[in-house]
Amino acid sequence: MNVTIKQIRAFLAVVEVNSFVEADELLHISQPALSTTFKNLEESVGGKLLARSTRTLSLTPEGEIFLPVAKRLLADFDNAFIELNELFSLQRGNLSLAAMPSFASTHLPQHLFEFNKKYPAIKVKIHDVIAEDAIEMVQTGKVEFAISFDPGTSDDLRFETLYSDRFVAVFPKNHPLMQVNQVAWQHLIDYPFITLKRPSSIRLLMDNILAEQDIFLNVSFETNQLATVVQMVATGLGVSVMPSLYKQQMQALNLEFRELSSPVISRRVGIITRRRYPLSKTAQAFAEVLQRYYQQLLL
């Protein structure tokens, strides 16, 4: 059986106006073409849908049963293309993305605000998870993309840099480091140090670079979240090093922060996507919001 949408439209048009002559005008096709289309439909379904005489048209019992089915099929077909058009034109849709907490709680809200102003009908689901989990969600297809640190060389991931984030030293007000004009890593070894647990990518990066410089910090406290690190510094338990992404939280807690030197450590922040998997129109639109913003910062 090979019934087409064209045949279903022809059937419904004839039933609606109860005339082949008026139906061909409604469909903008010739009467012979309409007759052929209807004949092919009846041959496909295996029997007559209309009882025809020289003066009247009426549905056969089978035609009566098929009529509501045909209406539903045509409505579903038309609605599917309306919905598809709305998706491509961003009049509706869903977006699911992952973002590391340091970005999700600082920069991301302003980007979401801009995106929502332009595309208010798009529903957005944010997974604010640690960088390692954000990468895993992209790899498994749970989200279309993630905003996180550069995951390094990968066969199945693509990374597009948005900006570079430099690590800063953070400590309470009235701390002795307030007297240091240019804080270096060596200045931190004299104080209890608060940091993330391994295998955090931030912790591993920091440990590897400092080991090359023969700098070994006095690690007194370890935790899983940067937000916890900031709170512990604010309590006076020690000093730490944070991505500059966390400046807002540090300022809110009345903490001091200084750019670090000797060595300078930074990480690229960007958009992580799966290779060979194109982004949806919705995801592309949000990625463009991010790209425009950070490109302007570089001008």
C-alpha positions in Angstrom: 0.0 0.0 0.0 1.4 3.4 -1.0 -1.0 6.2 0.0 0.4 9.7 -0.3 -0.5 13.0 1.4 -1.5 14.3 -2.0 -4.1 11.6 -2.3 -5.4 12.2 1.2 -5.8 15.9 0.5 -7.7 15.1 -2.7 -10.1 12.8 -0.8 -10.8 15.4 1.9 -11.3 18.1 -0.7 -13.8 16.1 -2.6 -15.7 15.2 0.6 -15.6 18.8 1.8 -17.2 20.4 -1.3 -19.0 17.2 -2.4 -17.9 17.8 -6.0 -14.9 16.9 -8.2 -15.3 20.1 -10.2 -15.1 22.3 -7.1 -12.4 20.2 -5.5 -10.0 20.6 -8.5 -10.4 24.4 -8.2 -9.8 24.1 -4.4 -6.6 22.1 -5.0 -5.5 24.1 -8.1 -5.2 21.0 -10.3 -7.0 19.8 -13.4 -10.0 17.6 -13.2 -8.3 14.7 -15.0 -5.4 14.9 -12.6 -7.8 14.9 -9.6 -9.6 11.9 -11.0 -6.4 10.0 -11.5 -5.2 10.8 -8.0 -8.5 9.6 -6.5 -8.5 6.5 -8.6 -4.9 5.7 -7.4 -6.0 6.2 -3.8 -8.9 3.8 -4.1 -6.6 1.2 -5.8 -4.1 1.6 -3.0 -6.6 1.0 -0.2 -8.3 -1.8 -2.2 -11.9 -0.5 -2.7 -14.3 2.4 -3.2 -14.3 5.3 -0.8 -17.0 7.3 -2.7 -20.2 6.1 -4.3 -20.7 8.2 -7.4 -23.6 8.8 -9.7 -24.3 11.4 -12.4 -25.8 13.7 -9.8 -24.6 12.7 -6.4 -21.5 11.8 -4.4 -21.6 9.9 -1.1 -19.2 8.1 1.2 -19.2 4.4 1.2 -19.2 2.7 4.6 -15.4 2.3 4.2 -15.1 5.9 3.3 -17.1 6.9 6.4 -14.6 5.0 8.5 -11.6 6.4 6.6 -12.7 10.1 6.8 -11.7 10.8 10.5 -8.5 8.9 10.0 -7.7 11.0 6.9 -8.4 14.2 8.8 -6.1 13.1 11.6 -3.3 12.1 9.2 -3.4 15.4 7.4 -3.5 17.4 10.6 -0.5 15.5 12.0 1.4 15.9 8.8 0.8 19.7 8.6 1.5 20.1 12.4 4.8 18.3 12.1 6.0 20.8 9.5 4.7 23.7 11.5 6.6 22.5 14.5 9.7 21.8 12.5 9.6 25.3 11.1 9.1 26.7 14.6 12.2 24.8 15.7 14.3 26.1 12.9 13.0 29.7 13.4 13.6 29.3 17.2 10.0 30.0 18.0 10.0 26.9 20.2 12.5 24.3 21.3 14.6 23.0 24.2 18.2 23.5 25.0 20.2 21.3 27.4 23.8 22.2 28.3 26.4 21.6 31.0 28.5 24.3 32.6 31.1 24.0 35.3 29.9 25.7 38.5 32.5 28.5 38.4 31.0 29.6 35.1 27.4 28.7 35.8 27.2 30.8 38.9 29.0 33.9 37.5 29.0 34.5 33.7 26.2 32.2 32.5 23.2 34.1 33.9 23.9 37.2 31.9 24.2 35.1 28.7 21.0 33.3 29.5 19.3 36.7 30.0 20.4 37.9 26.6 19.4 34.6 25.0 16.0 34.7 26.6 15.3 38.2 25.5 15.8 37.2 21.9 14.2 33.7 22.1 11.7 33.7 25.0 10.0 30.5 23.9 13.1 28.3 24.2 13.2 26.3 27.4 16.8 25.9 28.8 18.0 23.2 31.2 21.3 23.8 32.9 23.5 21.1 34.4 26.0 22.9 36.7 28.4 20.1 37.3 32.2 19.9 37.8 34.3 20.2 34.7 35.0 16.4 34.4 31.3 15.6 34.6 30.4 18.3 32.0 32.8 16.7 29.6 31.3 13.3 30.2 27.8 14.6 29.5 28.9 15.8 26.1 30.7 12.6 25.3 27.6 10.5 26.1 25.2 12.8 24.3 23.3 13.9 27.5 23.8 17.5 26.5 24.7 19.1 23.2 27.6 21.1 24.5 29.4 22.2 27.7 31.1 25.3 28.8 34.2 24.3 30.7 38.0 24.3 30.7 39.9 23.0 27.7 39.7 19.2 28.0 42.9 18.7 26.0 43.4 16.7 22.9 40.5 14.3 22.2 39.4 12.3 19.2 35.7 12.7 20.0 35.5 16.3 21.3 35.9 19.7 19.8 36.9 22.7 21.8 36.4 26.4 20.9 38.1 28.9 23.1 36.0 31.8 24.5 38.7 33.4 26.7 41.6 32.6 28.9 41.1 32.5 32.7 44.1 33.4 34.9 44.4 31.9 38.4 44.4 34.4 41.3 45.5 34.1 45.0 42.6 34.7 47.4 42.9 35.4 51.2 41.0 37.3 53.9 41.2 41.0 54.5 44.0 42.1 56.9 46.0 39.0 55.9 49.8 39.5 55.7 49.7 39.0 51.9 47.9 42.4 51.8 51.4 43.9 52.2 52.8 42.1 49.2 52.8 44.2 46.0 53.1 41.3 43.5 52.0 37.9 44.9 54.0 34.9 43.7 53.3 31.2 44.3 56.3 31.2 46.6 54.5 33.6 49.0 51.7 31.1 49.6 53.8 28.2 51.0 54.0 29.9 54.4 50.2 29.6 55.0 47.7 26.8 55.3 46.5 26.1 51.8 42.9 25.1 50.8 42.4 23.3 47.5 40.3 20.9 45.4 40.8 17.2 45.8 42.4 15.1 43.1 41.6 14.2 40.3 40.2 17.7 39.8 41.7 19.0 36.5 42.4 22.3 38.2 44.3 20.6 41.0 46.3 18.4 38.6 47.2 21.3 36.5 48.4 23.3 39.5 50.3 20.4 41.0 52.1 19.5 37.8 53.2 23.1 37.0 54.3 23.8 40.6 56.3 20.6 40.8 58.3 21.6 37.8 59.1 24.8 39.7 60.0 22.9 42.9 57.1 24.8 44.7 55.2 22.7 47.2 52.2 24.2 49.0 51.2 23.5 52.6 47.9 21.7 51.7 45.8 21.7 54.9 42.3 21.3 53.5 40.9 19.6 50.5 37.3 19.7 49.1 35.3 18.9 46.0 33.8 22.3 45.1 35.4 25.7 44.5 32.4 27.4 46.2 33.4 25.5 49.4 37.0 26.6 49.0 35.9 30.2 48.9 33.8 29.8 52.0 36.7 28.2 53.9 39.0 31.0 53.0 36.4 33.5 54.2 36.2 31.6 57.5 40.0 32.2 57.9 41.1 28.6 57.5 43.8 29.5 55.1 44.6 30.9 51.6 43.9 29.5 48.2 44.1 30.0 44.5 41.0 30.3 42.3 40.1 30.9 38.6 39.4 34.6 38.2 35.8 33.4 37.2 35.1 33.4 41.0 35.8 37.2 41.5 32.2 38.0 42.1 31.9 35.4 44.9 35.2 36.5 46.4 34.0 40.1 46.4 30.7 39.2 47.9 32.5 37.5 50.8 34.8 40.6 51.2 37.9 38.6 50.3 41.1 39.9 48.7 42.5 38.5 45.5 45.7 39.1 43.5 47.0 38.0 40.2 49.7 35.4 40.6 53.1 35.3 39.0 56.1 33.0 39.0 54.6 31.1 37.3 51.5 32.5 35.7 48.9 29.7 35.4 45.8 30.0 33.3 43.3 27.8 31.6 41.2 28.3 28.4 37.5 28.4 28.9 35.3 27.5 26.0 32.6 25.5 24.3 33.0 21.7 24.2 31.0 19.7 21.5 31.1 16.3 20.0 32.9 15.8 16.7 30.8 14.6 13.8 27.5 15.7 15.6 26.1 19.0 14.4 24.4 21.3 16.9 20.7 22.0 16.8 19.6 25.4 15.6 18.8 26.2 19.2 22.3 25.2 20.5 23.9 27.1 17.6 22.0 30.3 18.6 23.2 30.1 22.2 26.8 29.4 21.1 26.6 32.5 19.0 25.5 34.6 22.0 28.7 33.4 23.8 30.9 33.9 20.8 29.8 37.5 20.2 30.2 38.5 23.8 33.7 37.2 24.2 34.9 38.4 20.8 33.8 41.9 21.8 35.9 41.7 24.9 39.0 41.0 22.8 38.5 44.1 20.6 
